[in-house]
Amino acid sequence: MPADDFQSVLRVSGLGKRYPGSQKDVLSDLNLRVEKGEIFGLLGPNGAGKTTTISILSTLIKPTRGSVQICGVDALAHPSEVRPLISLIPQEIALFSKLTGRENMGYFGTLFGLKKADLALKITEILALFELDAFADQPITKCSGGIQRRFNIACGILHDPALIFLDEPTVGMDVHSRNALLDRIRQLSLKGGTLVYTTHYMEEAEKICSRILIMDKGICLAQGRTNDLISGTGKCRNLNELFLKATGK
């Protein structure tokens, strides 16, 4: 494997999707590459094709054409080999409401196949990373929305996934909680975690994403380093203006 490929956690080439019975592609010739330790922003208005893209990349659905490699493995030909390497953390809180945060982490860690001793150490590590120790033994229903969202992510990274898909993780959160969660997400990246991040909050993406892809109607409109795309347009002061210029929405 070439040295420059070693760091590429995700490589997507010519990805396209057309649902049965439809006359149009919902995804057309998508190409992207995500490097180790990067937070990559996948941005677009509603109906842009983000959900379809994430569903394909996480092996939930198959594309009509194209290729996906995760850590050098053909994700379309060998989905069972890829799934232990990834984590898809949904926008919705995917936790058991009657369990505590620690119990939820224990349950999901067991599903990931972690041994008891290793799981206990991992829970301690992630509780500290996300500053959740004080809430670990409270039922999830007693926790604020922001704390629930932190536990939502915490449960999804217990197995040290090579690639994390984060779908709108800060929806409905107040400013303080959002900033706290964004800090934790940056910490994941600094520790070598690789993330594909979707959001409708452009200031979030500008703050934490080293590179972005803006798409609409299944087509890539712009892709590159966040700061370069903003400064390269000449008339955009920030990512929000660039997004509006690219999509018209």
N, C-alpha and C positions, 0 to 999 in steps of 0.2 A: 504494500500500500504506500503511495507517495506520502512524503512527510507532511505536505500541506493538507492532505486529506485526513490525517490522523486526528486533527482537532475538530473536524466537521462532525458535529453530533447529528445534524439533520441536513439531508440534501434532497431537494425536490426538483424534478425536471419534467417539463411538459405536462403538468397535471391538468386533467380535464374531467368534467363530470356532466353527464346529461341523464336525467331521470327518465325511466320508461314512460313513453307516451308524450313526452315533451318535445317540442320542436326547437328548443334553444338550450344551449349549455348554461348551467349555473356556475360553472367554473371553466375557464378557458386558458390553456397554455401557461399555467402558473409555474414559476421557477424561483426557488429561494434556497438559501444556505444559512445555517445557524451554527455558530462556532461555540466551542466549550467555554462556559462561564459567561455567556452572553444573555442579555435580556432582549429578545427580539419582539418588537411590537407589530401585531397583525391588526390593522385598523381599517375601518370602513363603516358606512352607514348601515342601517337595517336593510337586509336583503342583498348585502354586498357579496355574500358567499363565504363569510368567515366560519359560520357553523359547519357548513359542508366541508370546508378545508380542514378544520380541526377534527371532524369526524373521520375523514380519510386518514389523516396523519396519525390518529390514535387507533387505527385499525377497526373502527366501528362500522364503516362502510367502505366499499371498493370504488375506485375511480373508473371512469370509462376508458381512460388512457393515462399514460405517464408513469413515472417511477418515484418511489420514496425509499430512501435509505436512512436508517437510524443506527448510529454507531457502526456503520459499515454493513449492516444487515438489510437485505431486501425486505422491507416491511410488508409489501403486498404478497410476496411469495411465502414468507415465513412469519406470519403475524404472531404465532405462539412464542417465537423466540424474542420478538420485540416487546411484547406486553410487559414482561418483568422489568424492562429497562425504562418504562415511561410511567407517568402519572397524569391523569386527566382530572383536574379539580374544577368542578362545575360551579356555576354562578349560584345555584341553589345550595342551601345548607344540607349536606348529605351526611348528617349525623343522627344517632339514635337519641331522641329527646329525653328518654327516661334514664339514660346512663350519664355518668359524669364525664368530664373531658378526658381524664386519665383512663377510664373504662373504655371510652370510644377508641382511644389510641391503642389500648391493649387489644381490643377486638380486631381493628384493622391491621395491626402489626402481625397478629396471628394469621390473618388471611394472606398476608404477604409472605408467610412462611418463616418469620423470624423466630429463633429459639428464645426461650423464656429469659435467660440471662442477658442475651444480646438485646432483646426487646426492652427490658427494664433500663438498660444503659441508654438506649436510643430515646426512649420516652423522656428520661431525665435531661438529655442533651437538647432535645427539641423544645421541651417546656422552658428551658433557660433561654434558648435562642429567641423564642417568641414571647418571652416574658409572661408566661402563663402559669407559673408555679402557684400563685395565690388563688387561681381559679380552677386548678386541676381536679379538685375533689367536690366541686359543685355540679349539680345536674345541669346539663346544657341549657335547659329551659330557664334556669336562674341567671344565666350569663347574658350580657348585653349583646347586641347584634355584632359589634366589632369584635368582641371576644369569641363569639361563635365562628366568625369568619377566620380568625386566627387558628382556631382548632380545626376548622375545615381543611386548611392548608397543612397544618401539622400532621393530621392523619394521613394525608396523601404523600408525605415525603419520608415516612418511616423507613422505607426500603432503599433509601438513597437512589432515587431514579436518576438516570442519566439525562432525561429530558422531561420537563414539567410543562404541561399545558394549563395555563391559568385563564379562565374565562370570566371576565368581568368581576374580579374578586372584591371590588370596593363598592359595588352597587348598594345604595341606600345607607352608606355609612356617613357619619358626621366628619367634619374636616380633621379633627384631632385623631379619630380612629383611623381614618384613611392614611394620614401621615405616618402613624405608628406602624400600620401594616406595610406601607411602602418601604419603610426603613427595614423591616424584617425581610422583605423580598430582596432588597439590595444586599442584605447580609447573605442570603442564599447564593446570590451570584458571586459575591466575594469569596465564598467558600468553595467555588467551583461548580455550582449548580447552573444548569442551562435551562432557560425558560422561554416559552412562546406565550406572549401576553396580549390578550385582547381587552380593549376598553373603549368606552365612548368619551372618556375624560382625556382630552388631548394634553392637558397640563401634566397629567400623570405620565403619559407616554414620553413626553418631552423630558420629564424629570429622570426617568429610570431606564429608558430603552436606548441602547447604544445605536441600534439600527431599527428601521421600520419598513413596513410595506403597507401602502395605502391601496385599497382595492374597492371596486364598485362594479356591480353587475357581473361578478366573476372574473373581472379583468384587472390586472395590476396597472395602477395609474402612476405610481412612483415607488421607488425602492432605493434604499441606501442608508448611509450614516445620517442620523437624525439632524445633527447640526449642519451638515453639508447640504442636505435638502432644503433646510430653512434658509440658509444664507445664499444658496445658489439660485433661488428664485428671484432675488433682487427686490421684491416688493412685499415679502412676508416677514413679519416681525417675530412670529412664533409658530408653533406647530398647528395651532388652531386655525390661523389664517391660511397656512399651507393646505390643511385638510379641506377647508371650505373652497379654496381655489381649485384644488384637484377634483373634488367631487361635486361641487356646486350645491352641497347640502350641509 
